[in-house]
Amino acid sequence: MENITPRTLRLCVIENGLVPAELRNRFASYPAMIKHWLSPSLPEAVFSQVSPVSGEPLPDPATFDGYILTGSKHSCYEGTLWMEDLKRFLQQLREQRRPVFGICFGHQIMADAYGGRTRRAEQGWGVGAQPYQYADSVPAAGAAFVFHQDQVVDLPPGAEVLGGSSHCRQGVLGYPFPALSVQYHPEFPPSYVEALARRYSGNLLPRKVADTALSSLERIGVDNTQIAAWVASFFREHGAPAVIESQQENRA
């Protein structure tokens, strides 16, 4: 019988934001969180990273089998040089049909690069655990960790809304080329969301928003493993092809 052995998938995490300095001893970095979250569902992946937010150059698109974009404290409409470079890079990925998965800021800058528009949400901050609903072709309904005040407001041509929440209707997007993105943070552990809410309560976040977020973490359970399985299937389908080894079935 045929035994399908998946090839190594070379994935590059594009670091668009940095964990606050005082939290790095506990939580390291966003690429580290992504690797910890996705590796159990995609054990054949080998992760690399580049940090355009820190001034590192983006790779040639053909270097890796797929790309993952992290979140960021920045807004993609700031128009900084590294963001404009990233948009051009995303357009190259589309042309070369390299699979890309975006998270939060990654979701937003992908939409902007592909002809949509992101802006500050009229409904304000989304922080904590929030229920998400999906179309039939993607994971079942479940809660997700969120931390954002920007949203995609105009869809790119050809983009499809695959899911969303009452706070963010266009929170999960699929494209007619190999690209997926989510507004939420499947890589975040609950302890990191709690740490952010406590750190920014009363300054970046209105105290009421932070208190509601902390309460949601106690009331609403989040299972990030189903999203990991979905993303793993996406990269297996669109990344490097499988190696098929033919073996004869042993007979008793």
N, C-alpha and C positions, 0 to 999 in steps of 0.2 A: 504494500500500500504506500501511498505518498505521504511523507512526513514533511510538513511545512515549517521550516525554521526561519523565524524572522531575522532579517539582517539588523545589524546595529544601525540605529537612527541617530544621526548627529544633529542635535538640536542646539541652537544658540539662543540664549536669553538676552534680550536687549534691555539693559538696566536704564530706565528713564527717571528713577527717583531713588533716594537714599533713605534708609531707616534713620530716624532721629538719633543723633550721636549717643545720647544717654540710654538708648534702648538696644544698641548694637551688641552689647555683651550677652543679652538675653535672646535676641532675635536675629542677629547676624545681618542678613541682607535679603532683598526681595528675590534675587536669583536663588539664594539658598532655600528660601521658603518654597519656591516653585519646584525645585528639585525634590525636596522632602515630600511635597504634596503629590507630585506626578509620578515619581519613580516606582512606587509599588504597583501602579497600574500599567507602567510602560518600562519594564526592567531592561529592555534592550536599548534604551536611550542612553547616550553619552552626552552630557551637558557641558557646554562652554558658555561664556558670557562676554559681552562687550558693554561698555558704559558710556554712551554718548553724553549723558548728563554730566559726566566727569571729564569730558573732552576727548574720549577715545574715538578713533575712527570706526565707521561701520565697515563690515566685511564685504567682500564681493558676494553678491547674492547666491552664487553657485557653490560657495564654500560649504554650506550646511544643507541638510535635508529638510529642515524646517526651522521656524523662528517663533519665539514667544516674547511678547511685549509686556513689560511690567507696568504697574501704576506709577504715579508721581504726585508730588504736591503741586506741580506746575499745571497750568492750563494750556491746552494746545493752541489756543488763539493768542498766546503771548508772542508768537512769531519769532522766537529766538533762532539763531543760526542752526543750532543742532536739531531743532524741531523741523526746520525747513529741509535739512539734509535727510532727516528721518522720513519725511513725507515722500521725498524723491526715491528713497530706498524702498519704501512700501510700494510705490508704483513700479519699480523694477521687479519686485517680488511678484506682482500681478502679471507682468509681462512674461516672466519666466515660469509662472505657475508653481512657485515655491510656497508650500503651506505656511500660513502664519496665524497665530492665535493671540488675540489682544485682551488685556485685563485692564479695566478702569480707564486710566489715561490712554492705555493702548487701544482700547475700544473706541475712544473718542478721536484719537489722532488717525486711526485707520479710517474712520468715517470721513474725516476732513480730507485726508489724502485721496480718497476715492470719490470725492465730489459731494459729500454731505456737509453738515455744519453742526458745530458744538457751541453751546453758550452756557452761561450761568443759569441754573434752573430757577424758575419763578417760585417753585414750591420749597426752595431752600435745601438745607443739608439733608442728606440721607446717611444715617450712621447707625450701626448696630446690626441686628439680625432682622431680615425682612423676607416675607414669603414671595416666591417667584412662581409664575405659571409658565408652561412651555407648550409649544405645538406638539403634535403627536410624534414627530420624527426625532425629537430630542429628549433629554432626561425628563423623568416624571416630576410633577410639582414638588417643590421643597424650598426650604428657606436658604438664604445666602447671607454672607457678611458683606456689608456695604460701608463705604466711607468716601463720600463724594458730594460736591455741590455743583458740578457741571454735568450736562447731559447732551446727548445727541438729539437735536431738534429737527433737523432735515435729513432724511435718509439719502444715502448715495444712490445713484441710478443702479437698478438691478438688485439692491440689497433687500433682504427679506427679514422681517421681524420674527424671530423664532421664540421669543419669550420676553417677559417683563414683569413688573410689579405695579402696584397701585401708585407708587412714588415715581417709578421710571418705566414708562410704557415701552420704550425702545431699548430695553436693557440687554437683549441678546440678539445679535445680528449674524446672518449668514450671507455669503456672497456667491455670485455665479462663477467664481474662480476659487481656488482652495484658501478660504479665509473665514474665520469665525472670531467673534469677539463677545465679551461679556462686560457689563458695567460693574458687576460685583467682584469680590476677591475670593476665589476658591482656594487660594494658597494660604490665606490668613488662618492661623489658629485663633480660637476665641480669646486666649490670653493677650494676644497682640491687639485685637480690637478693643478690649478692655483697657489696655495700657494707653492706647491712643485717646480714647474717650476721657480718661482721667487726666492725661497730660494736657489736653487742649480745652478742658472744661472751663468756661468763664473767660476765655481769651479768643482763640480761633473759633471755638464752638460756643454758642449760647448755652448757659448752664442747663436749661430745660432740655435742649437737644441731647446733651451728654447724659443727663439723668435718664431720659427715655431710652437711649442706646444701651446703657448699663442694665436697665430693667429688661430690655428685650433679650439680652444674652442669657438671662436667668429663665425667661419664659419660653423662648423659641429655640428648638434644637436645630442644628445645622449639620448636614452630612455632606461633606465635600468629596466623598469617594465616588459618588455617581457622576459628578462632573469630571473627575479625573478619568474615569472609564470612558466617558464620551470623548474627551480630548485625546486620550490614547488611541481610540478607534479612528479619529480624524487623522492623526499623524501616520498611523499604520496604513490607512487608505491612500493618502496623498504623498507620503514621504517615500523613502527608499523601498523598492519592491522586495517581496519575500524571496528567499532562496528555497527552491523546492528540491528536496532530496528524495529520490525514489528508493524505497526499501521493500523487499518482499516480506509479506506477512508470514510470521513464523506459524507453522502448523504443528499441532501436537502429534 
